[in-house]
């Protein structure tokens, strides 16, 4: 399987199964927001250490 075909197959795969509930979606979005927040804090700390 070529690299392009592998990418295409992955792209065609649905991100969520069709019957995801609002609660499950909310939990997933909540965890994504939490991870983004942690990444933001890590980035701020990282860059702050170079500024000082």
Beta strands, then each sheet from edge to edge (+ up, - down):
end
